[in-house]
């Protein structure tokens, strides 16, 4: 990547700077247990991650990557609330930054003097800044 004439670099948070899959799996399984549903391995849940929390919850409730489009809306809303509340209270239990991620961000900011931004599809104000400290 050529960095000539660039002023801002934007990084995706989840899956690029941090591995949050273990904590996401924990929150999914907590949500499923609270609904008295079958839980899944971290590996299976990791395959469902992508496209945001709502899609993840729908996939978990469906028990497969292709979410059931006929899920009850009230069930989905309740499940999403349980998932997000648990996840917000259990950040960084197993989430880790990828090797050299923080070093790279500091080097780009200090040595190359780029403005840096971190993007996340998670709800605004939840945890992006906190997770970089994991």
N, C-alpha and C positions, 0 to 999 in steps of 0.2 A: 504494500500500500504506500503510495506516495503521499507525504504529508506536507508538500509545498502548498502555500497559500491556504492552509486550513487554520481555522481559529477555534473550532469546537469539535470535540470527539464525544460521541454518545455511545455508551455501552449498555447492553442489556444486562440486567442483574441476574436473574435466575437462570442457571445453566451456563452462564458466561463468566461471571465473576464469583458466584457462589454455587455450591451444591446444596440446595435446600430440599432435595428429594426425601431424605430420611425424616425430616420434620413434617413435610407434607404428608407422607405416608402415615405417620403417627396421628396427625390430625384427621385424616380420612378414616382411619380405623377407629378412632375415638367417636367420630360422628356415626359410623356404622354401628358400633356397639350400643350407642345411646338410642339408636332406632331398632335395636335388637335384630340386626342384619348380619350376614356373613362378612367377616373381615378378609383382607387379602394381604399377600406378601408385599414387602417393599418393592421388590422387582416388578410385580404386576402393576402396582400403583404408579411406579416410575414411568411405565409405558403409557399411562393415561395423562401424565403431566404435559401441559401445553395448552394454550388457549384460555387460560385464566381459571379462577376459582369456581365459577359457576359451571363451566364445562367439566371440570374435574369432579365436582360433586355429582353432576348428572351421570357421568361415567361410572362413578363408584356405586351410585344407587342402581344403575343398570347392570353392574357386574361385568362390564365389557367396555372396550374402547369406543364402540359405536353406541352412543347414548340413546336410550329409548326416548323417542320424541313425545310419547304419551304419558310421561310421568306426571303425577298430580302436582300442580303448581304450589299448593300449600305445603306439601311434603318437601319439595325442592327448596322453597324459601326457608322452612324450618331447618332442614339439613344444612343449607348454606350458612345460616346464622350459627348453628352449633360448630360447624367446621371453622368459620372465621374467628369466632370467639376463642376456641381452643388454640388455634394456630397463633393468634395474637399473644396469647399467654405463654406459649411454648416455643418461641423463636430461639434459635441457636442452641437447642438441646443437642442436636446432632448436625446442624448446618455448619458448613465450613467454607471458607474462601478457598478458591482454587490456588494451587502453588503459584507464587509470584504475582498474583492479581493486585494486591495492595501495593507492592513494590512498583509495578508497572504504572499504576495510577499516579503514584507520587512522582515517579520519574518523568512521566509525560507532563504533569502539571508544573513541576519545578524546573526541569532542564529544558523542555521544549516550549514551555509557557503556553500550553493549550488550556482553554477552558474545557472542563470536563463535565459531563452530565451522565447520570445513571437513569435508565428507563426501566420501568417495570409495569406489567399489566395488572399488578395487584392494586387493590383499592388505594386511592391517594391517602397519604399521611399514615399508612399502617406501619411500615417497618424498613423501608429501603436503606435509610441512613444507618439504622441500628444494625442491620445485617452485615454491613461492611466491616463492622467491628467484631464479628464472630471469630 
